[in-house]
Amino acid sequence: MREIGFSEMRAFAAVATQRSFAKAADQLGVSRSTLSETIRGIEEKLGVRLLNRTTRSVAPTEAGERLLARLAPLLDDFQAALDSVNDFRSSPTGMLRLTVPPPVARLLIEPLVARFLEAHPKITLEVSADGVLRDIVRERFDAGIRIGERIDRDMIATPVGDMRGTVVAAPRYLESHPRPTKPQDLQAHNCVRVRFPSGAFKPWPFEKGGKQLEVAVEGNLIVNTETMQNRAALDGVGIAYTLVDFVEQPLREGKLVALLEDWIPRLPSLYLYYPSRRQVPGPLQAFVDFLRRERRVARATKR
C-alpha cells in the first residue's frame, strides 16, 4: 500500500467530521475540488471506500467511522504537540474554534472579540453560534460555552458569567390585558414562545419562597430567536420571558414593563468547557485566561 501522509488524514477527518466537503474545505483553507481529489486518492491507496457521497450529503462508511475513531485522538495529540510550542512564544498562535448558543454569543462573546483579538493578533478565532448542543470532541471544537448543569462530567469547566431572566410586556399590551400577579395567570395571556432546534418548547420557570413551578404558556406567535421574541414584546404582541441584558434599555425607557419580579428564579451559571488534556492548546489557554480576567474586572466593577 502506498504511504498516506498526515495532511491526507487531516483532510479525511475534516470531511468525516463536518459531513460536508464545502465546510471541510473552508476549515482547511483549500478548494472543494482539491479536497475531493485528496479523499479519492486516500480511498484508492487503501482500496476501501471511506465516505458515502450524494449530491446533498456526505457520511462515513463503516470503514470510515472506524478510521475516524482511531484517527481523531492521534490528530488531537499531534495538534497539542504543535500548540505546546506556543508556551515558548510571547504570543500564542493558531486557530481557536468555539461553539456557543446564540444568546451567549451576543451577550458574552461579541463584546469581547475585539479586545481578545487585539491582545492576541496571531490567534484566528472561529465562533459557531447556534442552538444545537455540539459534541465538541467529535466536531473538533476547542471549547464550548453552556449552562453548567448540561456539561458532561469528563470536561474541564470554568465559570464565565451569570444570566438573569425577566418577564416583560409593553405598556400598550397591558392597557388591554390584566397584569398577571402570579405565574398561573400567564395561561390566560398571549405569550411569545421560542422553539428550540429540537422542536420543543421550554416551559417558563418560576420560584418563590422555595416553591418551584413551570408554566406551559400559549400564544399566537412562535419564533426561534430572542431578537424576534423581544421585538414582538416591544411591539405589544404579547408577554415574553427573556434575559435582562437583552431588554435593559427598553425597561429603563419604560417601553417594556417587568412582570412577576418576585417569581423570577436565579438562572444557572455559564461555563466554558473543554476536554481534559495533558497539554491545553495555546490559543485556548489564552482565551481561558482572558475570560478569567474579564470576570474579575466585572466583579470588581459591580462592588
C-alpha positions in Angstrom: 0.0 0.0 0.0 1.3 3.4 -0.9 2.1 5.7 2.1 -0.6 8.1 3.3 0.6 11.4 4.8 -0.6 13.4 7.8 -2.2 16.1 5.6 -4.3 13.5 3.8 -5.5 12.0 7.1 -6.4 15.5 8.4 -8.4 16.1 5.2 -10.3 12.9 5.7 -11.0 13.7 9.4 -12.3 17.1 8.5 -14.8 15.8 5.9 -15.9 12.9 8.0 -16.5 15.2 11.0 -18.1 18.1 9.2 -20.2 15.7 6.9 -19.6 18.3 4.2 -16.9 18.9 1.6 -17.7 22.6 1.5 -17.4 23.1 5.3 -14.2 21.0 5.5 -12.6 22.9 2.6 -13.3 26.2 4.4 -11.9 24.8 7.6 -8.7 23.5 5.9 -8.3 26.5 3.6 -8.3 24.5 0.4 -10.7 24.3 -2.6 -13.5 21.8 -2.7 -12.2 20.1 -5.8 -8.7 19.7 -4.3 -10.2 18.2 -1.2 -12.4 15.8 -3.2 -9.3 14.6 -5.1 -7.4 14.1 -1.9 -10.2 11.9 -0.5 -10.3 9.9 -3.7 -6.6 9.4 -3.5 -6.8 8.1 0.1 -9.5 5.6 -0.9 -7.5 4.4 -3.9 -4.4 3.9 -1.7 -6.4 2.0 0.9 -8.6 0.1 -1.5 -11.6 0.9 0.7 -14.4 3.4 0.4 -14.4 5.7 3.4 -17.2 8.1 2.6 -20.6 7.7 1.0 -21.5 10.8 -1.1 -24.7 12.0 -2.6 -25.5 15.4 -4.1 -26.8 16.5 -0.8 -24.9 14.6 1.9 -21.7 13.0 3.0 -21.3 10.3 5.6 -18.6 7.9 6.7 -18.9 4.3 5.7 -18.4 1.7 8.4 -14.7 1.6 7.5 -14.6 5.4 7.6 -16.2 5.5 11.0 -13.7 3.0 12.4 -10.8 5.0 10.9 -12.1 8.3 12.2 -12.5 6.8 15.7 -8.8 5.8 15.8 -7.6 8.9 14.0 -9.2 11.7 15.9 -7.2 11.2 19.2 -4.0 11.0 17.2 -4.7 14.3 15.4 -5.6 15.9 18.7 -2.3 14.7 20.2 -0.4 15.9 17.1 -2.0 19.4 17.3 -1.4 19.6 21.1 2.3 18.8 20.5 2.5 21.7 18.0 0.5 24.0 20.2 2.8 23.3 23.1 5.4 25.3 21.2 3.3 28.3 22.0 4.5 28.1 25.6 7.8 29.4 24.3 6.3 32.3 22.5 5.3 35.7 23.8 2.0 35.4 21.8 0.0 32.2 21.2 -0.6 31.3 17.6 -3.2 29.2 15.8 -6.9 28.5 15.4 -9.4 28.6 18.2 -12.9 27.2 17.5 -15.8 27.8 19.8 -19.4 26.7 19.8 -21.8 28.8 21.8 -25.6 29.3 22.0 -26.8 32.5 20.1 -27.7 34.4 23.3 -24.3 33.8 24.7 -22.6 34.8 21.5 -24.5 38.1 21.6 -24.2 38.9 25.3 -20.8 37.5 26.2 -18.6 36.8 23.1 -19.5 39.8 20.8 -18.4 42.5 23.3 -15.1 40.7 23.9 -14.0 39.7 20.4 -12.2 43.0 19.5 -10.2 43.1 22.8 -9.3 39.5 22.7 -8.0 39.6 19.1 -6.2 42.9 19.8 -4.4 41.2 22.7 -3.7 38.0 20.6 -3.3 39.1 17.0 -1.8 35.7 16.0 -4.9 33.8 17.0 -7.6 33.1 14.5 -11.0 32.9 16.3 -13.9 31.0 14.8 -17.2 31.2 16.7 -20.1 29.0 15.7 -23.3 30.3 17.2 -26.4 28.0 17.1 -28.8 26.4 19.4 -27.6 22.8 18.8 -25.7 21.1 21.5 -22.5 20.2 19.7 -20.2 17.3 20.5 -17.0 19.4 20.7 -14.7 16.4 20.5 -16.3 14.7 17.5 -16.8 18.1 15.7 -13.3 19.2 16.6 -14.2 22.4 18.5 -11.6 23.6 21.1 -14.3 24.6 23.6 -17.9 25.5 24.1 -20.0 27.6 26.4 -23.0 26.0 28.1 -25.1 26.1 31.3 -23.2 24.3 33.9 -25.7 21.6 34.6 -25.6 20.5 31.0 -21.8 19.9 30.8 -20.5 16.3 30.7 -18.5 15.3 33.8 -15.4 14.4 31.8 -15.0 18.1 30.7 -13.0 20.8 32.4 -15.2 23.8 33.1 -14.6 27.3 34.2 -17.3 29.9 35.1 -17.6 32.8 32.7 -20.8 34.6 33.5 -24.3 34.6 35.0 -27.6 35.4 33.4 -30.8 36.9 34.9 -34.2 36.3 33.5 -37.3 38.6 33.3 -40.8 38.5 32.1 -41.8 41.6 30.2 -44.6 43.2 28.3 -45.2 46.6 26.6 -47.5 49.1 28.3 -49.8 49.0 25.2 -50.3 45.3 25.8 -51.1 45.8 29.5 -53.6 48.5 28.6 -55.9 45.9 27.2 -54.9 42.9 29.3 -54.9 42.4 33.1 -51.5 42.5 34.6 -50.5 38.9 35.8 -49.9 38.7 39.6 -48.9 35.0 39.7 -47.3 32.7 37.1 -50.6 30.7 36.6 -52.2 33.9 35.2 -49.9 33.7 32.2 -52.1 30.9 30.8 -54.8 33.5 30.0 -52.3 35.7 28.2 -50.8 35.8 24.7 -47.2 34.7 25.3 -44.4 34.9 22.7 -42.8 31.4 22.6 -39.3 30.4 21.4 -39.0 27.0 19.7 -35.7 25.1 20.2 -33.9 23.4 17.3 -35.2 20.1 18.8 -38.7 21.3 18.1 -39.6 21.6 21.8 -40.9 24.5 23.8 -39.3 25.0 27.2 -41.9 25.8 30.0 -41.3 29.1 31.7 -39.7 28.5 35.2 -40.6 30.4 38.3 -39.7 30.2 42.0 -40.9 31.9 45.2 -40.4 31.0 48.8 -38.8 27.7 47.9 -41.7 26.8 45.7 -40.8 26.0 42.1 -43.1 25.6 39.2 -43.1 25.7 35.4 -45.9 27.2 33.2 -46.5 25.9 29.7 -47.6 29.1 28.1 -49.6 29.6 24.9 -49.6 32.3 22.3 -50.2 33.1 18.6 -46.5 33.8 17.8 -43.7 31.3 17.7 -40.1 32.3 16.9 -36.7 30.8 17.1 -34.6 33.8 18.1 -34.6 36.0 21.2 -34.3 39.1 18.9 -37.6 38.4 17.3 -39.2 37.5 20.7 -38.1 40.7 22.3 -39.1 42.8 19.3 -42.6 41.2 19.5 -42.9 42.1 23.1 -41.8 45.7 22.4 -44.5 45.9 19.6 -47.2 44.8 22.1 -47.8 41.4 20.6 -47.6 39.7 24.0 -45.6 38.7 27.1 -42.0 37.4 26.7 -39.7 35.6 29.1 -36.2 36.8 28.2 -32.8 37.8 29.6 -32.5 41.1 31.4 -29.4 42.0 29.4 -31.5 41.9 26.2 -34.0 44.4 27.4 -32.2 46.7 29.9 -32.6 49.8 27.8 -36.3 49.3 26.9 -37.0 48.7 30.6 -35.2 51.9 31.6 -37.1 53.9 29.0 -40.4 52.5 30.0 -41.0 50.8 26.7 -41.3 47.5 28.5 -42.6 46.7 32.0 -41.1 43.9 34.2 -43.7 41.4 35.5 -43.7 38.8 38.2 -40.4 40.1 39.5 -40.7 38.3 42.8 -41.2 35.0 41.0 -38.1 35.1 38.8 -35.6 32.3 39.7 -31.8 32.6 39.6 -30.6 31.1 36.4 -27.6 28.6 36.3 -24.2 30.0 35.6 -22.5 29.7 32.2 -19.3 27.8 31.9 -16.6 27.5 29.3 -15.8 23.8 28.9 -13.2 21.8 27.0 -11.8 18.2 27.0 -9.3 17.2 29.6 -5.9 17.2 28.0 -2.3 16.9 29.2 -1.5 20.0 27.2 -4.1 22.7 26.7 -3.5 24.4 23.3 -2.0 27.8 23.5 -4.9 29.7 21.9 -7.4 28.0 24.2 -5.3 28.7 27.3 -5.1 32.4 26.2 -8.9 32.6 25.9 -9.4 30.9 29.3 -7.1 33.4 30.9 -8.7 36.3 29.1 -12.2 35.3 30.3 -11.0 34.9 33.8 -9.5 38.4 33.8 -12.7 39.8 32.3 -14.8 38.1 35.0 -12.6 39.5 37.8 -12.9 43.0 36.3 -16.6 42.7 36.0 -17.0 41.6 39.6 -14.7 44.5 40.9 -16.7 47.0 38.9 -20.0 45.9 40.5 -18.7 46.4 44.0 
